[in-house]
């Protein structure tokens, strides 16, 4: 679906030739971050949070594939670029599978959009990139959300084990018109895990440190410390049980 055009040269005020790095590119832009990272940091501390980001970066890099590029990692948020939506989804499938198989690791969320952007000095600019970031912000833990442009490309690719669900038209921050969003469901990434309501870690219920019953529902915990926090004020964690930041 297109790529970077060649470099252009411009005459500088001094009369010397210099290279212009302004390039129009077409790509699939993806933002993926750790859902519940703030809660995890508050519960387990800065060292655990920093170690988690290092692990996350390693998993992201291992999943990229030949056309993927880790453009930046800011805190727990990775900005990725791909040649097209199928390549992006292949990478996210690998990433989500690897995370789903890890005990006591938080779930992630992702947002994608495909289109053109300005490339300058190894940075991307434009509405396409901003829209991808806004889409990611709408996702909850474990979700992959995308725009219609990405959804149409995935349908054309007819990828096995992929389901698209229209989530409706949503108003996104600082964008003038609502945007149609779709959830991408990957069958091979489904695991039977619970989410610790305190720190947002995904927990294999067979290996959980403990569980508590509250309001006729069982909650599972990665550590006794999380169980104690929950027991002290359960309604605070139940009210915020949706995994976001």
PAZAPA-4460 file (N, C-alpha, C; in steps of 0.05 Angstrom, whole numbers, plus 32768, in hexadecimal, padded with zeros to 4 digits):
% residues 245
    n_x    n_y    n_z   ca_x   ca_y   ca_z    c_x    c_y    c_z   seq   type   mol
   8011   7FE8   8000   8000   8000   8000   8011   8019   8000     1      X     A
   8026   8019   7FF0   8036   8031   7FEE   804E   8030   8001     2      X     A
   805F   8044   7FFF   8076   8045   8010   8082   8061   800F     3      X     A
   809A   8063   801A   80A7   807D   801B   80B2   8084   7FFF     4      X     A
   80AE   809D   7FF7   80BA   80A7   7FDF   80D7   80AD   7FE3     5      X     A
   80E6   80B2   7FCD   8102   80B7   7FD0   8108   80D3   7FDB     6      X     A
   8121   80D7   7FE3   8128   80F1   7FEF   8128   8107   7FDB     7      X     A
   8123   8120   7FE4   8123   8137   7FD2   8139   814A   7FDC     8      X     A
   8144   8159   7FC8   815A   816C   7FCF   8150   8188   7FCB     9      X     A
   8158   819A   7FDD   8150   81B6   7FDB   8169   81C7   7FDD    10      X     A
   8167   81DF   7FD1   817D   81F2   7FD2   817C   8201   7FEC    11      X     A
   8191   8200   7FFC   8191   820E   8016   8198   822B   8012    12      X     A
   8193   823C   8025   8199   8259   8023   81B6   825E   801D    13      X     A
   81C8   824C   8026   81E5   8250   8021   81ED   8248   8006    14      X     A
   81DB   823B   7FF7   81E1   8232   7FDC   81E9   8215   7FDB    15      X     A
   81EE   8209   7FF2   81F5   81EC   7FF2   81DC   81DB   7FF0    16      X     A
   81E0   81C3   7FE6   81C9   81B1   7FE4   81C5   81A2   7FFE    17      X     A
   81AD   819F   8006   81A7   818F   801E   8190   817D   8018    18      X     A
   818E   8167   8026   8179   8153   8022   8160   815A   8032    19      X     A
   8149   815A   8025   812F   815E   8033   8125   8142   803C    20      X     A
   811F   813F   8056   8116   8126   8060   80F7   8124   8061    21      X     A
   80EA   8138   8057   80CC   8138   8056   80C4   8123   8040    22      X     A
   80B5   810F   8049   80AD   80FA   8037   8090   80F2   803E    23      X     A
   8080   80EF   8029   8064   80E6   802D   8064   80C7   802B    24      X     A
   805A   80BA   8040   8059   809D   8041   803D   8094   8045    25      X     A
   8038   807B   803D   801E   806E   8044   8025   8055   8054    26      X     A
   8018   8052   806B   801E   803B   807D   8007   8036   808F    27      X     A
   8009   8020   809E   7FF6   801A   80B3   8004   8022   80CD    28      X     A
   7FF7   8034   80DC   8002   803E   80F5   7FF3   8031   810C    29      X     A
   8003   8028   8120   7FF7   8019   8137   8003   8023   8151    30      X     A
   7FF2   8028   8164   7FFB   802E   817F   7FF1   8017   8191    31      X     A
   8003   800C   81A1   7FFD   7FF6   81B4   8009   7FFC   81CF    32      X     A
   7FFA   7FFA   81E4   8005   7FFF   81FE   7FFA   7FEB   8212    33      X     A
   8006   7FEC   822A   7FFE   7FDA   8240   7FE5   7FE4   824E    34      X     A
   7FD0   7FD5   824D   7FB7   7FDE   825A   7FBB   7FDB   8279    35      X     A
   7FB3   7FF0   8287   7FB4   7FEF   82A4   7FD0   7FF4   82AF    36      X     A
   7FE1   8001   829F   7FFD   8006   82A7   7FFF   8018   82C0    37      X     A
   7FED   802B   82C2   7FED   803D   82D9   7FE7   802D   82F2    38      X     A
   7FD3   801C   82F1   7FCB   800C   8308   7FE2   7FF9   830F    39      X     A
   7FEF   7FEE   82FC   8005   7FDB   8301   801C   7FE9   830F    40      X     A
   8023   8001   8305   8038   8011   8312   8032   8017   832F    41      X     A
   8019   8020   8333   8011   8027   834E   8012   800F   8361    42      X     A
   800B   7FF7   8357   800A   7FDF   8368   8025   7FD2   836C    43      X     A
   8035   7FCF   8357   804D   7FC0   8358   8067   7FD1   8358    44      X     A
   8064   7FEB   8354   807B   7FFC   8356   8089   8002   833C    45      X     A
   809B   8016   833D   80A8   8020   8325   80BB   800B   8318    46      X     A
   80C9   7FFC   8329   80DC   7FE8   831E   80CE   7FD3   830E    47      X     A
   80B8   7FC8   8319   80A8   7FB4   830B   809D   7FC0   82F1    48      X     A
   8094   7FD9   82F2   8089   7FE6   82DA   809E   7FE9   82C5    49      X     A
   80B7   7FF1   82CD   80CD   7FF4   82BA   80D4   7FDA   82AD    50      X     A
   80D6   7FC5   82BE   80DC   7FAA   82B4   80C7   7FA0   82A0    51      X     A
   80AE   7FA7   82A6   8098   7F9F   8295   809B   7FAC   8279    52      X     A
   80A1   7FC6   8279   80A5   7FD4   825F   80BB   7FC8   824F    53      X     A
   80D1   7FC0   825C   80E7   7FB2   824E   80DD   7F98   8242    54      X     A
   80CE   7F89   8251   80C3   7F70   8246   80B0   7F75   822F    55      X     A
   80A0   7F8A   8232   808D   7F91   821D   809B   7F99   8203    56      X     A
   80B1   7FA9   8206   80C0   7FB0   81EE   80CC   7F98   81E0    57      X     A
   80D6   7F85   81F0   80E1   7F6D   81E4   80CB   7F5D   81D5    58      X     A
   80B4   7F5B   81E0   809E   7F4D   81D2   8095   7F5B   81B9    59      X     A
   8094   7F76   81BA   808C   7F85   81A3   80A0   7F81   818C    60      X     A
   80BA   7F84   8193   80CF   7F81   817E   80CE   7F65   8172    61      X     A
   80C9   7F51   8182   80C9   7F35   8178   80B1   7F30   8166    62      X     A
   809D   7F40   8168   8084   7F3B   8158   8082   7F4B   813F    63      X     A
   8095   7F5E   813A   8091   7F72   8125   808F   7F66   8108    64      X     A
   809F   7F52   8102   809E   7F48   80E6   80AF   7F59   80D4    65      X     A
   80B2   7F51   80BA   80C4   7F5F   80A8   80BC   7F7B   80A1    66      X     A
   80A2   7F82   80A1   809A   7F9D   8099   8094   7FAF   80B0    67      X     A
   8096   7FA4   80C9   8090   7FB4   80E0   80A8   7FC4   80EB    68      X     A
   80A2   7FDB   80F7   80B6   7FEC   8102   80AD   7FF8   811C    69      X     A
   80BD   7FF5   8131   80B7   8003   814B   80C1   801F   8148    70      X     A
   80AE   8031   8143   80B6   804D   813F   80BF   805A   8159    71      X     A
   80B0   8054   816F   80B8   8060   8189   80AB   8050   819F    72      X     A
   80B7   8052   81B7   80AB   8046   81CF   80AC   805C   81E4    73      X     A
   8095   8067   81EB   8092   807C   81FF   8084   8071   8217    74      X     A
   8092   806E   822D   8086   8061   8244   807E   8045   823C    75      X     A
   8064   803E   823F   805B   8024   8238   804D   8023   821D    76      X     A
   804F   8038   820D   8041   803A   81F4   8054   8037   81DC    77      X     A
   804F   8023   81CB   805F   801F   81B4   8051   8029   819B    78      X     A
   8060   8039   818B   8056   8043   8172   8063   8033   815B    79      X     A
   8052   8024   814C   805B   8012   8138   8052   801A   811C    80      X     A
   8062   8014   8108   8059   8018   80EC   805D   7FFE   80DC    81      X     A
   804A   7FFB   80C9   804B   7FE3   80B8   8044   7FEA   809B    82      X     A
   804B   7FD9   8089   8046   7FDE   806D   8028   7FDE   8067    83      X     A
   8019   7FCD   8074   7FFC   7FCB   806F   7FEE   7FBE   8087    84      X     A
   7FD3   7FBF   8087   7FC4   7FB4   809E   7FC9   7F96   80A3    85      X     A
   7FCA   7F84   808E   7FCF   7F68   8094   7FEA   7F64   80A3    86      X     A
   7FFF   7F72   809B   8019   7F70   80A9   8016   7F79   80C6    87      X     A
   8007   7F8F   80CA   8004   7F99   80E5   7FF5   7F85   80F6    88      X     A
   7FE0   7F78   80EB   7FD1   7F65   80FB   7FE1   7F4C   8100    89      X     A
   7FF1   7F44   80ED   8003   7F2C   80F2   8015   7F31   810A    90      X     A
   8020   7F49   810C   8031   7F50   8122   8022   7F51   813C    91      X     A
   800A   7F5E   813C   7FFA   7F60   8154   7FF1   7F44   815D    92      X     A
   7FEB   7F32   814A   7FE3   7F17   8151   7FF9   7F09   8160    93      X     A
   8012   7F0C   8156   8029   7F00   8164   802C   7F0C   8180    94      X     A
   802A   7F26   8182   802D   7F34   819B   8018   7F2B   81AF    95      X     A
   7FFF   7F2B   81A7   7FE9   7F24   81B9   7FEB   7F07   81C1    96      X     A
   7FF3   7EF5   81AF   7FF6   7ED9   81B6   800C   7ED6   81CB    97      X     A
   8023   7EE4   81C7   8039   7EE1   81DA   8032   7EEB   81F5    98      X     A
   8022   7F01   81F6   8019   7F0C   8210   8005   7EFA   821D    99      X     A
   7FF3   7EEF   820D   7FDE   7EDD   8218   7FE9   7EC4   8225   100      X     A
   8001   7EBC   821D   800D   7EA4   8228   801F   7EAA   8240   101      X     A
   8021   7EC3   8249   8032   7ECA   825F   8021   7ECE   8278   102      X     A
   802A   7EC1   828E   801D   7EC4   82A7   8025   7EDF   82B4   103      X     A
   8012   7EEC   82C1   8018   7F05   82D0   8024   7F1A   82BE   104      X     A
   8017   7F1E   82A7   801F   7F33   8294   8006   7F42   828C   105      X     A
   8006   7F5C   828C   7FED   7F6A   8286   7FE5   7F68   8268   106      X     A
   7FCC   7F6B   8263   7FC3   7F6B   8247   7FCA   7F86   823A   107      X     A
   7FC9   7F87   8220   7FCF   7FA0   8212   7FB7   7FA8   8201   108      X     A
   7FB8   7FBF   81F5   7FA3   7FC9   81E4   7FB0   7FD6   81CC   109      X     A
   7FA2   7FD7   81B5   7FAF   7FE2   819D   7F9A   7FF0   818C   110      X     A
   7FA3   8003   817C   7F93   8012   8169   7FA2   8015   814F   111      X     A
   7F94   8013   8138   7FA1   8014   811E   7F91   8026   810A   112      X     A
   7FA1   8033   80F9   7F95   8042   80E3   7FA9   8041   80CC   113      X     A
   7F9F   8041   80B3   7FB0   8041   809C   7FAB   805A   808B   114      X     A
   7FC1   8065   8082   7FBF   807D   8071   7FDA   808A   806D   115      X     A
   7FDA   80A3   8063   7FF3   80B1   805D   7FFB   80C3   8074   116      X     A
   8015   80C8   8076   8020   80D9   808A   803A   80E5   8080   117      X     A
   8042   80FB   808D   805C   8108   8087   8072   80FB   8097   118      X     A
   8088   80F4   808A   809E   80E8   8098   80B6   80FB   8097   119      X     A
   80BF   8103   80AE   80D6   8116   80B0   80E8   810F   80C7   120      X     A
   8101   810C   80C1   8115   8107   80D6   810D   80F0   80E9   121      X     A
   8104   80DA   80DC   80FC   80C2   80EA   80E4   80C6   80FC   122      X     A
   80D3   80D9   80F6   80BA   80DE   8104   80A3   80E0   80F1   123      X     A
   808B   80D9   80FA   8073   80DA   80EA   8060   80F0   80F4   124      X     A
   8053   80FD   80E1   8041   8113   80E7   8028   8111   80D7   125      X     A
   8011   8119   80E2   7FF9   811B   80D3   7FE1   810E   80E1   126      X     A
   7FC9   8113   80D4   7FB0   810A   80E0   7FAF   80EB   80E2   127      X     A
   7FBB   80DD   80CF   7FBA   80C0   80CF   7FC7   80B5   80E9   128      X     A
   7FDE   80C0   80F0   7FEB   80B7   8108   7FDB   80BF   8121   129      X     A
   7FD1   80D7   8121   7FC0   80E0   8138   7FA8   80CF   813C   130      X     A
   7F9B   80C7   8125   7F83   80B7   8126   7F8A   809B   8131   131      X     A
   7FA0   8090   8129   7FA7   8075   8134   7FAB   8077   8152   132      X     A
   7FB6   808C   815C   7FBA   808F   8179   7F9F   8092   8187   133      X     A
   7F8D   80A1   817B   7F72   80A5   8187   7F62   808B   8188   134      X     A
   7F66   807A   8173   7F58   8060   8172   7F63   804F   8188   135      X     A
   7F7D   804E   818C   7F88   803E   81A2   7F7E   8046   81BD   136      X     A
   7F7A   8060   81C1   7F70   806A   81DA   7F53   8061   81E0   137      X     A
   7F45   8059   81CC   7F29   804F   81D0   7F29   8032   81D8   138      X     A
   7F3F   8024   81D3   7F3F   8007   81D9   7F41   8001   81F6   139      X     A
   7F36   7FEB   81FF   7F39   7FE1   821A   7F4D   7FCA   821A   140      X     A
   7F54   7FBF   8231   7F68   7FAB   8233   7F61   7F92   8222   141      X     A
   7F74   7F89   8211   7F70   7F72   8201   7F64   7F78   81E5   142      X     A
   7F5B   7F91   81E1   7F4E   7F98   81C8   7F62   7FA1   81B3   143      X     A
   7F5A   7F9D   8199   7F67   7FA9   8182   7F51   7FB8   8173   144      X     A
   7F53   7FD2   8171   7F40   7FE2   8163   7F4D   7FED   814A   145      X     A
   7F3D   7FF1   8135   7F47   7FFC   811C   7F32   800D   810E   146      X     A
   7F3B   801C   80FB   7F28   802C   80EB   7F1D   801C   80D3   147      X     A
   7F0A   8028   80C5   7EFF   801A   80AE   7F13   8014   8099   148      X     A
   7F27   8026   8095   7F3C   8021   8081   7F4B   8007   8086   149      X     A
   7F51   8003   809F   7F5F   7FEA   80A7   7F4D   7FD2   80A5   150      X     A
   7F34   7FD5   80AE   7F21   7FBF   80AD   7F1C   7FB6   8091   151      X     A
   7F19   7FC9   807E   7F15   7FC1   8062   7F2C   7FB2   8057   152      X     A
   7F45   7FBB   805E   7F5D   7FAD   8054   7F5E   7F91   805F   153      X     A
   7F57   7F8D   8079   7F58   7F73   8085   7F43   7F60   8078   154      X     A
   7F2B   7F6B   8072   7F17   7F5B   8065   7F21   7F52   8049   155      X     A
   7F2D   7F63   803B   7F38   7F5C   8020   7F4D   7F47   8022   156      X     A
   7F5D   7F47   8037   7F72   7F34   803B   7F67   7F18   8043   157      X     A
   7F4E   7F17   804D   7F41   7EFE   8054   7F52   7EED   8067   158      X     A
   7F5C   7EF9   807C   7F6E   7EEB   808F   7F5E   7ED7   80A0   159      X     A
   7F69   7EBF   80A3   7F5C   7EAA   80B3   7F5E   7EB1   80D0   160      X     A
   7F49   7EA9   80DF   7F49   7EAD   80FC   7F45   7EC9   8105   161      X     A
   7F3C   7EDB   80F4   7F38   7EF7   80FA   7F1A   7EFE   80F7   162      X     A
   7F10   7F0C   810B   7EF4   7F16   810A   7EF4   7F34   810F   163      X     A
   7EE4   7F42   80FF   7EE1   7F5F   8102   7EC5   7F65   810C   164      X     A
   7EC3   7F76   8121   7EA9   7F7E   812B   7EA7   7F9C   812B   165      X     A
   7E93   7FA7   811E   7E8F   7FC4   811D   7E86   7FCD   8139   166      X     A
   7E95   7FE0   8144   7E8F   7FEB   815E   7E7F   8005   815E   167      X     A
   7E7A   800F   8145   7E6A   8027   8143   7E7B   803F   813C   168      X     A
   7E6E   8056   8139   7E7B   806F   8133   7E81   807E   814D   169      X     A
   7E9A   8085   8152   7EA2   8092   816B   7EAF   80AD   8167   170      X     A
   7EA9   80BF   8178   7EB7   80D9   8178   7ED2   80D6   8187   171      X     A
   7EE7   80DE   8179   7F02   80DC   8184   7F0D   80F8   818A   172      X     A
   7F1E   80F9   819E   7F28   8113   81A8   7F35   8123   8192   173      X     A
   7F2D   813C   8190   7F38   8150   817D   7F34   814A   8160   174      X     A
   7F22   8137   8159   7F1B   8131   813E   7EFF   813B   8138   175      X     A
   7EFA   8149   8121   7EE1   8156   811D   7EC9   8144   8118   176      X     A
   7ECE   812C   810C   7EB8   811A   8105   7EBC   80FF   8112   177      X     A
   7EA6   80F1   8119   7EA7   80D6   8124   7EB5   80C3   8111   178      X     A
   7EC1   80AE   811C   7ED0   809B   810D   7EC5   807F   8112   179      X     A
   7EC0   8070   80FC   7EB7   8054   80FF   7ECE   8043   8109   180      X     A
   7EC9   8034   811F   7EDE   8023   812A   7ED5   8006   8129   181      X     A
   7EE9   7FF4   8126   7EE4   7FD8   8125   7EF7   7FCA   8139   182      X     A
   7EED   7FB5   8145   7EFE   7FA4   8157   7F08   7F8C   8147   183      X     A
   7F21   7F87   8149   7F2D   7F6F   813C   7F30   7F59   8151   184      X     A
   7F24   7F43   814C   7F25   7F2C   815E   7F36   7F16   8152   185      X     A
   7F4A   7F0D   8161   7F5D   7EF8   8158   7F58   7EDF   8167   186      X     A
   7F4D   7ECA   815A   7F45   7EB2   8167   7F5C   7EA5   8176   187      X     A
   7F74   7EA5   816B   7F8B   7E97   8178   7F95   7EA5   8191   188      X     A
   7F8B   7EBD   8197   7F95   7ECC   81AE   7F83   7EC9   81C6   189      X     A
   7F6D   7EBA   81C4   7F5A   7EB8   81DA   7F65   7EA5   81EF   190      X     A
   7F66   7EAE   8208   7F6F   7E9D   821E   7F5B   7EA1   8235   191      X     A
   7F5A   7E8C   8246   7F48   7E8D   825D   7F56   7E99   8275   192      X     A
   7F5A   7EB4   8275   7F67   7EC1   828A   7F54   7ED5   8297   193      X     A
   7F59   7EDA   82B1   7F4C   7EEF   82BF   7F5F   7F07   82C1   194      X     A
   7F54   7F1F   82C7   7F64   7F37   82CB   7F63   7F3F   82E8   195      X     A
   7F7B   7F41   82F4   7F7D   7F4B   8310   7F70   7F67   8311   196      X     A
   7F5B   7F6B   8320   7F4D   7F85   8320   7F5E   7F9C   832C   197      X     A
   7F74   7F95   833B   7F84   7FAA   8348   7F9A   7FB3   8335   198      X     A
   7FAB   7FA1   832C   7FC2   7FA9   831B   7FBF   7FA3   82FE   199      X     A
   7FA9   7F96   82F6   7FA2   7F91   82D9   7FB3   7F7C   82CC   200      X     A
   7FC2   7F6D   82DC   7FD0   7F56   82D0   7FBD   7F41   82C7   201      X     A
   7FC4   7F32   82B1   7FB3   7F1B   82AA   7FBC   7F03   82BB   202      X     A
   7FA9   7EF4   82C4   7FAE   7EDF   82D7   7FA3   7EC5   82CD   203      X     A
   7FB4   7EB0   82CD   7FAA   7E95   82C9   7F9D   7E8C   82E3   204      X     A
   7F83   7E88   82E3   7F75   7E83   82FC   7F7F   7E6A   830B   205      X     A
   7F8C   7E58   82FC   7F96   7E40   8308   7FAF   7E46   8319   206      X     A
   7FBC   7E5D   8313   7FD5   7E64   8321   7FD3   7E7E   8330   207      X     A
   7FBB   7E88   8334   7FB7   7EA1   8342   7FC0   7EA0   835F   208      X     A
   7FCA   7EB6   836A   7FD3   7EB7   8386   7FBB   7EB6   8399   209      X     A
   7FA4   7EBD   838F   7F8C   7EBD   83A0   7F74   7EC6   8391   210      X     A
   7F5C   7EC3   839D   7F44   7ECC   8391   7F31   7ED5   83A7   211      X     A
   7F1F   7EE8   83A0   7F0B   7EF2   83B3   7EF0   7EF4   83A6   212      X     A
   7EDC   7EEF   83B5   7EC0   7EF1   83AB   7EB5   7F0C   83B4   213      X     A
   7EAB   7F1C   83A0   7E9F   7F35   83A7   7E87   7F3A   8395   214      X     A
   7E70   7F3F   83A2   7E57   7F44   8393   7E51   7F2D   837F   215      X     A
   7E54   7F15   8389   7E4E   7EFC   837A   7E61   7EF7   8362   216      X     A
   7E78   7F04   8362   7E8B   7F00   834C   7EA7   7EFB   8358   217      X     A
   7EB5   7EE8   834C   7ED0   7EE1   8355   7EE5   7EF2   8347   218      X     A
   7EF8   7EFD   8356   7F0E   7F0C   834C   7F28   7EFE   8353   219      X     A
   7F3B   7EFE   833F   7F54   7EEF   8342   7F6B   7F03   8344   220      X     A
   7F80   7EFB   8352   7F96   7F0E   8358   7FB1   7F02   8352   221      X     A
   7FC4   7F13   8349   7FDF   7F0A   8343   7FF0   7F07   835C   222      X     A
   7FE8   7F15   8372   7FF7   7F14   838B   7FE5   7F19   83A2   223      X     A
   7FEE   7F11   83BA   7FDE   7F16   83D2   7FDC   7F34   83D8   224      X     A
   7FF0   7F44   83CF   7FEE   7F61   83D3   7FD6   7F6C   83C4   225      X     A
   7FD2   7F63   83AB   7FBB   7F6C   839C   7FA1   7F63   83A8   226      X     A
   7FA1   7F4B   83B2   7F88   7F41   83C0   7F82   7F51   83D9   227      X     A
   7F96   7F59   83E8   7F92   7F6A   83FF   7F88   7F85   83F8   228      X     A
   7F93   7F91   83E3   7F89   7FAB   83DA   7F6B   7FAA   83D3   229      X     A
   7F65   7F95   83C4   7F49   7F91   83BB   7F37   7F8E   83D3   230      X     A
   7F3F   7F7D   83E6   7F2E   7F77   83FD   7F29   7F90   840E   231      X     A
   7F3C   7FA3   840E   7F39   7FBC   841D   7F25   7FCF   8411   232      X     A
   7F21   7FCF   83F7   7F0F   7FE1   83EA   7F06   7FD6   83CF   233      X     A
   7EF7   7FC0   83CF   7EF0   7FB2   83B6   7EE1   7FC3   83A2   234      X     A
   7ECE   7FD4   83AC   7EBE   7FE3   8399   7ECE   7FF6   8388   235      X     A
   7EE5   7FFF   8392   7EF6   8011   8382   7F02   8003   836A   236      X     A
   7F08   7FEA   836D   7F15   7FDB   8357   7F00   7FCF   8344   237      X     A
   7EE9   7FC8   834E   7ED3   7FBD   833D   7EC9   7FD4   832B   238      X     A
   7EC7   7FEC   8336   7EBD   8002   8326   7ECF   8008   830E   239      X     A
   7EE9   8002   8311   7EFC   8008   82FB   7F08   7FEE   82F0   240      X     A
   7EF7   7FDA   82ED   7F00   7FC0   82E5   7F07   7FBF   82C7   241      X     A
   7EFD   7FD2   82B7   7F05   7FD2   829B   7F21   7FDB   8298   242      X     A
   7F31   7FCB   8289   7F4E   7FD1   8287   7F52   7FE6   8272   243      X     A
   7F5C   7FFD   827B   7F64   8012   8268   7F81   8019   826D   244      X     A
   7F86   8030   827A   7FA1   8038   8280   7FA8   8032   829D   245      X     A
***
